[in-house]
Amino acid sequence: MGSAAELAAAALMMLGFPCLMLAALVPSIPAFAAAAAVTYLADHYLHRKGSYLINRLSKVRAGLSIRFLIRQLLLILLLARLSLADNLIYYGAIACFIAFYGLQAPHGALTTMIRNRRRMPVATRNVDLASRIRIPDAPPRVLLHRAAEKMLHLDLAAVVGILTGAALESAAVGYTGIGVTLVLSTLYVLALVPCVRGRKTPPNAEKVLDAVDDWLREYRPETVLYFSGSKDSAYQVNMWLETMEQLDTRPLIILRERAILNNLAPTTVPVICVPGGVHLMNMDLSTVRVALYAANVGKNIHMLRVPTMKHVFIGHGDSDKLASVNPFSKVYDEVWTAGRAGRDRYAIADVGVRDEDIVEVGRPQLAPIRTWQGVPGDRMPTILYAPTWEGWDDNPGNTSILLAGENIVKKLVTADPAVRVLYKPHPFTGTRSPQAKAAHQRITALVEKAAAERAADARFTVDTAAQTQARAELARIEARLAELSGGTEKGDEAEATRDGLIDVARHEEIARLRAEWNAAYWRSFPDWEHRVITGSEPRLYDCFNVSDAMVSDISSVVSDFIASGKPYAVTDSAELGVEEFKRQNTAVRAAVILSNGAAELDALLDAVRNPAADPLAEDRRELKRYLLGPDEPKSIDQFNTAVAQLALKAETRNLGQESRIAVGGPDVELADALPGQRTSTTGDTDGIAAG
């Protein structure tokens, strides 16, 4: 529904129109001017905020053009009620608004044409197309950004002029306002005309696709990460970017939706976004030997149909969810899991995935997580509470926030000996459930209150000089990051594709600065201070590294934390009972299981304070190997080995096919089975049948 401010603006705007009508009927020029100002300002605010309510208004026949038209009609009514119906200003106003709306058509047509012509059949990053085809600069942002809103707001001069002229009984003032509106509207339309002609337009789809194929033949990609999904699923491909950068083979990322490209994290790997199924299937991918899939989606068929490469499902996390053993997985040549647990899940599920097609490769993404060495004697233990969100239904097992969260935090902040509490909720917490949002707010208040009480306690000392230095360091790093991030946005998709080559030196400096920022952040406040951590920074894994134990819920967060070897607790919010809870969830077999009352937290704190007496230490080590594989060789080395072995299988298969055809094998058109033979570039149809 939007924020409270957006709701208030929408209410003011919608109430403003009845007030406009009332002011026109009275008639009252000052009242009409005031109501008109409210509607203009509220409308502008909602557009500037990109409010969801704007879209909802258009669904109930109160769209942008309608709102402006109603305001103009009410202005005509006001003039009539002021007995100006026989005055030339009355007819001038009518002629002005008719001409003004007549200019909307060419304006809308031109802006649509410009956007369509600059919408490339593919969008890329880190692909050199600029040396192969000419892609002109995007039109000035001022012309196309919120173009319809800008065009409609040009009526403001006429409205102000007509109202002022009516109040002063001066037709000249009214005509001046009308003239300004019509001149500015005409100039706006004329300014768009050059953007659809000659060298201002990008090359056609055929030339762009030829340029991409030319680049592919030069680059010769060997391993592809293929991904399709909604904009909210971009994290599923982002988690593999660093792994792709570390491959021994030449990597390429292929995306199917522009929304994913827009939400893709910075990477040095070449990226090609191909929305059209026909365009993808005609792309020259003849050098690719391994295709990796992070999600099971329908559009995978457009790549799975290519027999010259081997296809692998790598997923986007390790958990006991049903999605981890989807029967669709049997369409891939291999399924790669982190450890033995993934293999056993498929065996138990019996969904058709053969054991010999499963390869254990570890989780390369977990490399930044440091292994626990115990709590140093001079530091207070830190406990991370990282609950998941409430989910899409009201299953009591989704999150501990509702029933256990406050109990957990109360026990932690009052623990004796004392511990520090870090509360890092899931970013979606409270987005669906008002009860979860309220619980999150209460937990936040508990942590902040405990932090304030501890800060006022003389027993807890502060190294003011060190913190001041750390905060200065933070400010310096943030200023440099802002400087490096500034000016990187491009005018539109075509320009971003042309200029999408990443500056490797800048990329490396940003990565180094983010690591320095993280170190300075933790130094910027005392190591005993309770903290609520929201937002993207510091990241979850950074919180893992400064914590000595974690309390969480059933989610991939638990599986990832196991890589640290640190003690952890998981809340049985649905109250299944310890044995049943462990039976259903592999990742909690080495955890302290908490009831909603959180009485069992003492066992977790005892394990942190005295690692030698930790009864679950060996269980955690065994579970880590079971879920995530061995520590040696490193996961990225296991991953690269698996890629190399599968590429060899693909090459062997392809050589065998060539040999059979050379000696007169089956009467098949091999060209029909190979990628890269463009037969059509028209249309963006996704539902292309395989084969």
Summary of the structure (lengths in Angstrom):
residues: 691
radius of gyration: 31.2
end to end distance: 45.7
largest distance: 97.4
contacts: 2182
relative contact order: 0.09
helix: 55%
strand: 8%
